């Protein structure tokens, strides 16, 4: 949808895109300056595949300071984005025939990466009635002798759902009991609204020993194109992930890692300014969406997405959310993402990582477009 929107914009069509999953802010200047300085000083060669020692030390300090757990240098791999970290984890953990539990709606990459590793996704579905969080009994029912791992993304793309500490503790206890891995995707950890984030690995040393924590710089620091993510895992898993990465990409871009060091030590006020702006946009957008007839949306507790229920507008010529997203792009000139790609049919995902004026205009176009749908 983003590619289609850009192609239309290149033709001079006034398209507003709410499809891309990235902040609209520029990368903070201090981060850019650190990378430029690294280039100018010659930090443009290979480095250890696991990442610059200085960055791994900054990650150790970061998780101790912000996430409440400790890790050793032998537990960290810096990769080409959090997506790469997830791929590494699944490749070394999952064998053909293994099952991995996903909580739907989920980021579609998880399912494809599980299949690439030879595994089978086992989906636990949630609804708006529970704010898109599962009940522990649903997860218990999804377990089988073939279950290898569960992927938890909190805060969540696409719903903005965030798990409370009690549910995280229940899932951790279940994982310990059954000996399954927890892959905790925490890429949106700092973009939260009225919620306290809990890392699985902070619960106990026993839980940490069965957890792969995935974080990165893309969302918090508006560094999506820099491609810097990292994982924290038990040393034996980290060693396997590092060996795999060494044969695939070697190291993440060296001077981008210099920028990441600066990011992890950035003045918290800079991150808070961006987070507060997202919260303001969220509040404004919720009011506008909820004024649209026959449309509903839950309140996101994190990330920067609205997961909008448009099911009452589907049927006839516009049979599903995929057709609706296409129609809205061509006729209302707004780009959204259909919920079906996240196993959330009947919904549209709208990113509010956009200027407030664009959010107002885009939601107005959505409302007008829904009134003009062909029967």
N, C-alpha and C positions, 0 to 999 in steps of 0.2 A: 504493500500500500504506500509506503514511503517512496519507493522507486516510481510508482505511477504518479504520485503527487508531484514529485520533482520533474518528471517528464512533462506534465501538464503546465507546471509553473514555467518551464523553459519555453513553452509555446505562448507564454504571455497570459495564461489563464490564472485568475486570482483564486488559488487553492490554499486553504488553511489546513495544515497537517497536524493531526493529533495522534499520529501513528508511531513516531519514533520514541524509543525508550531511553532518552538521554536528556540531561539537563540542558536548558537553553543558555545558561550562564557561560561566560568565557572561563577557561581555567585561570585560577587566581595567579596574579602576576609573579609572585615570589616563586611559584612552582616553575613557571616558564623560564624565569631568570636562572634558576638552578640548573635546568637542562641546557640552556644556552651556554652558561658558564662551563658546564661539563664538556660540551662539544669543543669550546674554545681551548680548553685545557687538555684536550686529546683523549677524553674518555669515550672513545669511539671504536674500541676493539672488543674482542671477545671477553667475556667474564665467566666465572663459574656458572654452570648450567642452573644451579639452584638459586642464583642471584648474587648480587654484590653483598659481601659480608656486612657492609655498613647498612644496607637496606634490611637484611635479615635481623640485624640488631635493632633497627627501628621498629620492625614488626614485633619482635619480642617485647620491647618496651610498650608498644601500642596495646597489645592484647592484655598485658599485665595492668596497664593503666585504665583502659576502657572496657575490657571484657571480663576482667577478674579471674584470669587463669594464667599460669606460667607455662612456658615451653622452652625447649632447648634449641640451639642452632640446628641440630640434626633433625628437627621436626618441621622445618620450613622449606617450601619450594616456591620461588617467585616464577610466575608463568605469564604467558601473553594474554592476560585478561582472566577474570574469574571463570569464564566459559572454558578456557583451556585447563584451568585447575580442576573443574568438574570432570572434564574429559579424562584427564590423567587418573583421577580417583576411580572412575568407573572402569577404565581399562585395566587397572591393576587389581581391582576387587572382584569384578564380575566375570564369571565363566559362563559358557553356553548352558542354558537350562536354569540359571539362577533367576530369581525374581527380585524386583526392586519396587517398593511401595511408593506411589506418588499420590499427592493430595490434590484433587482437581477442584477448581481450575488451577492449572499449573503452567509454567513457562514451557513452551513446546519443545525446547531443546533437550530437556531432561529425557523425554521418551525416546527421542532419536538417538541420544548418546547411549542409553541403556541398550537399545537394539544394536547399535554399532559394536557394543561389547559382547553381543551374543545373548544378552539377557532379555527378560520379559517384563514390561511394566505391568504392575497390578494397581489399578486405580481405585482410590477411595474418594467418593464424590461428596461435595459439600454444597450448601445452598446459602442464600442470603439470610434464611431464618436463623442460622448459627453464625452469621457474619463470616461465612466461608472458612470456618475452622471445624475440624472433625471432632467427633466424640471418640474417646479412647476405645470404646467397644467396637467401633468401625475398623480401627486399625488392628485390633485383636482378631477380628473376623477375616482380615486380609492376609494374616500370617499363614505360612505353610512351611513344611520342611525344606522348601527350596528358597525361602526368603533369605536374601543376602544383606539387604540394606533398605533403609527408608530415607528418602530425600525430603528435607524440611526447608522451606523457603519462607522465612519470617523476618521482616515484613515481606509480603508476597507480591510478585508480579504474576497475574494481572489485577488481583482484587484489592490490593492494599491491606489485606487482613494481616493481623499480627497476633501471634500466640501469647497467651498469658503464661506466667511462670508455672502455674499448677499443671497445665497441659504439657508443657515441656518436661516437667518432672515425671509425669505419668508415662510419656513416651520413652524417656530415658530409662525408667525402671523396666519397661517392657523390653527394650533393647538389651539390657543387661540380663534379664531372665532368659531370653531366647538366643542370645549371642549374635545379634545382628548389628551391622554397622549403621551409624547415623551420619549422613552427609548433610551438614548444616550450611545452607547457602545464606550468608548474612550480608550480601552485597548492599542491601538498603538499610543496614543497621542504624545509621546516624540520621536517616530521614524518617523520623517518627513524630507523632502528634498525640500528646497526652498518653503516651505509652512508655513503659520501661522495657528495654530490650534485655533479654537473657540469652547468653550463649550456652549451649548444651555443655561445652567443655568446662564451664565454670562451676557445674554442679558438684563434681567430685573427680578425683583422680581416676576412679573406676569408669566413670562415664567418658572422661577425656580419652581413655585408652581404647574406646570404641567409636570415637568421633573424628571425622574429617571436617574441619572448619574451613569454609571458603569465604574469603573476603577480597577486597580490592579497592582501587582508587577511582573507578569509573564514575560512580554515582555521587558519592560524598563530595568529591573534589572536582566534579565536572571534567573528568579526564577520560572520557569514553574512547577517544581515538588514540590515546597513549598506549593502551593495551597492557596494563599492569594489574595482575591479580596475584593472589597468593593463597596457599593452603597451609594449615597447621594440623599435623596428624602424628600418630605414633611413629617412632623412628623407622621401624621396618617398612611401614607403608610409604613413608616419605622417601626412603631409599629407592623403593621400586618406582615411585612416581618420578623421581629425579633421573633414574636410569632410562625410563621410557622417554622422558622429555629430551634427554641428551641425544637420543637417536632421531628425534622428530624436528625440534626447533632449536636445539641448544638453548642459549639464554634468551630471556626477554631483552628488548633493546636497551643497551647499556646506559645511554644518556637519559632515556625515559625513566630508568630506575633512579637516577640522580634526582629527577623531579619528584619521584615517589617518596624519596627520603624527606625532601622538603615538605611534601603534602602531609606525611604522618606526624610531622612536628609543627604543622601550621597553627597559627593562633586560632583557638577554638571559636573566637568571635566571628571569624570569616565563614566558617561552616554554619554557625548558628544563624548568620544573616541569610544565607541561602535557604536553610531549613525553614526559618520563619516566613520567608517569602512564599515557599511552597505551601505552607499551612494557610497563609492568607488566600492564596489562589484556590486551594481546596475548599475553603469555607464559602468563598464567593461562588465557585462552580457548583457546589452542592445546592445552594439556594436556587440557582438558575435552572439546573436540571430538574429539581423537584417541582418546579413550576410548569413543566411540560406534562400535558395530560397523558395518562396511561404509560408513564415511564417511572421507573424507580431505581434507586441507587443506595447502596450501603455507604456508611461513613468510613473512608479509608483511614487506618491508623498508622500507615507508613507508605513509603514509596511515593509515586506521583501519578497515580492512575485512578480514573473512575471506571468501574465495571458496571455498565448501565444496562438494566433489564429493559429490552425493547420488544419482548415476546408478544405483547398485545398488539403490536403493529405488523406482525408477520402473518403471511397467508396470502393466497391468491397469486398475483403476479410476482410479489416479493415473498418468496416462500420461506426463506431462512435468513440468518444474520449475514451470511456471506453475500447473498444477493443484495441485501440491504446496504452493506458497506460499499459494494460496487456502485449501486444506484446513487448513494449519497455523494460519492466521489464525482461521478459523472454529472449529476444534476444539481446538488447543493454545494458542490466544490469544497467538501470537507473530507479529509482522509482519516479514517478510523481503522481499528483492527477488529474483525469479527471474533466473537467469543468462542466460536466453534474450534478455532485453532488451539485454544487452551482447554478444550473439553468443557466449555461453558456455553453451550448453545443458547441462542435467544438473547445474547448480550453483545454489546460493543465495548471495546476498551478505548478510552480517550485519555491521552496523556495531558496532564495540566502543567507540564514543563514547557510552558509557552507564556508569552506576554499576556497580562490580564486583559488588554483590549482584544487580543486574538481569541482568548477564551470566551469573552462575552459575545463576540461576533460569531464564533464557531458554534456555540450552543444555540444562538438565535437561528443560525442556518439549519442546525439539526431540528429544531422545533418546527421551522417552516417546512423543511423537507419532509418530515413525518406527516404533515397535513396534506402533502401533495403526492403521496405514494399512489401508484396505479393500482386499481382494484383487481 
